[in-house]
Amino acid sequence: MALSMDSETKSDSEQKSDETVQPFWTPGRVLLSVVGLGLIIAFGWSKWNSKDAPANNAPTNRVANAPVTNAPPPGPVNVPQELRDTTLQTLDGGSLKLSDFADKVVIVNLWATWCGPCRQEMPELVKISNEYKQRGVVVLGLATSYNEKNDQTHVKDYIRTQNVPYQIIWDDGTLAGPLVEMVQGRSVIPQSFVISRDGRIVKHFTGFRPSMDPQLMRQAVEDALNDKGKA
């Protein structure tokens, strides 16, 4: 009887011993661990990739419709006398020089017929021209032959339909190029340059913001008229 009890006890001990030494890495646990690790790696990769996405997808080509920044040049920029004395052709077949307006405040507006912001800005320039003409302010439009595919007729038709009263310079880059370079500007349109009586660029505008720029341009004109030509 004792033998029978010992045998039964031993059998229970052996069974518990077998349960105790059972391996931790069972097939089920291995599978769960692999799945969990895969999820962690996938989450980390997606998070890292999402951080890079804005940089990789950021727009790089900003031309006429670019966000505008009307940061002034470091100070008033002198237009060289040689450039002021350069003869420029006008759309109506005439000619002029910036030095012809030495006693006036001049706004030079670089634009094109196909440029949306330019077309939006032009009525405001017409208003400024009409308002300040008697006070010694001259507005000059600057259309370039390369922007208009050398089609003067198309530009003339557009100017006529818009009832633009001020003169349009037909430029091959002789004036547009140096003006943009002097203010360290970008090759975008529209751009406007407010030039004081003594030939300094006192304000430079890039792009057009309807809610702000007409007011800012009037203020720049007033400052130039009052000899407060600060950049």
C-alpha positions in Angstrom: 0.0 0.0 0.0 2.9 2.3 0.9 4.5 1.4 -2.4 1.4 2.4 -4.2 1.2 5.8 -2.4 4.9 6.4 -3.1 4.4 5.6 -6.7 1.5 7.9 -7.0 3.4 10.7 -5.2 6.3 10.3 -7.5 4.1 10.4 -10.4 2.6 13.8 -9.3 6.1 15.2 -8.6 7.3 14.2 -12.0 4.3 15.8 -13.6 4.9 19.1 -11.8 8.6 18.9 -12.7 7.6 18.5 -16.3 5.3 21.5 -16.1 8.1 23.6 -14.4 10.7 23.1 -17.1 8.3 23.7 -19.9 10.2 26.1 -22.5 9.2 29.8 -22.4 9.5 30.4 -26.1 6.6 28.4 -27.3 5.5 28.6 -30.9 2.6 30.8 -29.9 4.7 33.3 -28.0 7.3 33.5 -30.8 4.5 34.3 -33.2 3.1 37.0 -31.0 6.5 38.6 -30.4 7.3 38.7 -34.1 3.9 40.3 -34.9 4.4 42.9 -32.1 7.9 43.8 -33.3 6.6 44.2 -36.8 4.0 46.6 -35.6 6.5 48.7 -33.7 8.8 48.9 -36.7 5.9 49.9 -39.0 4.7 52.6 -36.6 8.2 54.0 -36.3 8.8 54.1 -40.1 5.4 55.8 -40.8 6.1 58.5 -38.2 9.6 59.2 -39.5 8.3 59.3 -43.1 5.5 61.7 -42.1 8.1 64.1 -40.7 9.9 64.2 -44.0 6.8 64.5 -46.2 6.3 68.3 -46.0 9.9 69.0 -46.9 9.9 66.5 -49.9 6.5 67.9 -51.2 7.2 71.6 -50.6 6.5 73.7 -53.7 9.7 75.0 -55.3 8.4 76.9 -58.3 6.9 80.2 -57.1 6.4 82.9 -59.7 3.6 85.3 -60.2 1.4 83.9 -57.4 4.1 83.6 -54.8 3.5 84.6 -51.3 4.7 88.2 -51.2 7.2 89.7 -48.8 7.7 93.4 -49.1 10.8 93.6 -47.0 12.6 96.8 -48.0 16.2 96.9 -49.2 18.8 97.6 -46.4 18.5 101.3 -47.3 17.5 103.6 -50.2 19.3 102.3 -53.3 20.7 104.9 -55.7 19.8 104.3 -59.3 23.1 105.0 -61.3 23.0 108.2 -63.4 24.0 106.2 -66.4 20.9 104.0 -66.1 18.7 107.1 -65.4 20.0 108.7 -68.6 19.5 105.5 -70.7 17.0 106.0 -73.5 14.0 103.7 -73.2 11.4 102.9 -75.9 7.7 103.3 -75.2 4.9 101.2 -76.4 3.5 104.1 -78.5 6.7 104.5 -80.4 8.3 107.3 -78.4 11.1 107.3 -76.0 11.9 108.6 -72.5 14.5 108.5 -69.7 14.1 108.2 -66.0 16.1 111.4 -65.7 13.3 113.2 -67.6 11.4 113.0 -64.3 14.2 114.2 -62.0 11.8 116.5 -60.2 9.1 113.9 -59.7 8.5 110.8 -57.7 8.4 107.8 -60.1 6.7 104.4 -59.7 8.0 101.8 -62.1 5.7 98.7 -62.3 7.1 95.6 -63.9 4.1 93.6 -65.2 2.7 91.3 -68.0 -0.7 90.9 -69.6 -0.9 87.2 -68.7 0.0 87.7 -65.0 -3.1 87.5 -62.7 -1.7 89.6 -59.8 -0.5 92.2 -62.4 -4.0 92.5 -63.9 -5.4 92.8 -60.4 -2.9 95.5 -59.4 -3.2 97.7 -62.5 -6.5 99.4 -61.6 -4.9 100.5 -58.3 -1.9 101.9 -60.2 -4.4 103.8 -62.4 -6.0 105.3 -59.3 -2.7 106.3 -57.8 -1.7 107.9 -61.1 -4.9 109.9 -61.3 -4.7 110.9 -57.6 -1.1 112.0 -57.5 -0.4 113.3 -61.0 -0.9 116.9 -60.0 1.4 116.4 -57.0 4.4 115.4 -59.1 4.0 111.6 -59.2 4.6 109.6 -62.4 3.6 106.0 -62.9 5.4 104.0 -65.6 4.4 100.5 -66.7 7.3 98.3 -67.7 6.4 95.5 -70.1 9.3 93.3 -71.4 9.5 91.9 -74.9 10.5 88.5 -73.5 7.5 88.3 -71.2 5.1 89.3 -74.0 6.7 87.2 -76.7 7.6 90.4 -78.5 3.9 91.0 -79.3 3.4 94.7 -78.9 0.0 94.7 -80.6 -1.4 92.4 -77.8 -0.1 94.7 -75.1 -1.4 97.8 -76.8 -4.9 96.2 -77.1 -4.8 95.3 -73.4 -3.8 98.8 -72.3 -6.5 100.3 -74.5 -9.3 98.1 -73.0 -8.1 98.9 -69.5 -8.0 102.6 -70.1 -4.5 102.9 -68.7 -3.5 106.6 -68.7 0.2 106.3 -67.9 3.1 105.4 -70.3 4.2 101.9 -70.9 7.9 101.2 -71.5 8.7 98.4 -74.0 11.8 97.0 -72.5 14.3 94.3 -73.6 15.7 94.0 -70.1 17.8 97.1 -70.2 15.8 98.6 -67.3 14.1 95.7 -65.7 17.2 93.7 -65.1 19.3 96.3 -63.3 16.3 97.5 -61.2 15.7 93.9 -59.9 19.4 93.4 -59.3 19.8 96.6 -57.4 17.3 95.5 -54.7 18.5 91.9 -54.8 15.0 90.9 -56.0 13.7 87.8 -57.6 12.7 87.1 -61.2 9.0 87.4 -60.5 6.2 89.7 -61.4 4.6 92.0 -60.5 7.3 94.2 -59.0 7.1 97.9 -58.3 9.8 100.4 -57.5 9.1 103.8 -55.8 11.9 106.2 -56.9 12.4 109.5 -55.1 13.1 112.8 -56.8 16.9 112.4 -56.3 16.9 109.0 -58.0 16.8 106.6 -55.0 14.6 103.4 -54.8 13.0 104.1 -51.5 10.4 101.2 -51.6 10.3 97.9 -53.4 7.2 95.8 -53.8 7.1 92.1 -54.9 3.8 90.5 -55.7 0.4 92.1 -54.9 -1.7 92.0 -51.8 -5.0 93.8 -52.5 -5.8 94.4 -48.8 -2.4 96.0 -48.0 -0.3 97.1 -51.0 -2.4 100.0 -52.3 -2.2 101.6 -48.9 1.5 100.9 -48.4 2.3 102.3 -51.9 0.4 105.5 -51.1 2.3 105.8 -47.9 5.6 105.3 -49.7 4.6 108.0 -52.2 3.6 110.4 -49.5 7.0 109.8 -47.7 8.9 110.4 -51.0 6.9 113.5 -51.7 7.8 114.7 -48.2 11.4 113.7 -48.6 11.0 110.9 -46.1 12.4 108.3 -48.5 13.3 105.6 -46.1 13.5 102.0 -47.2 
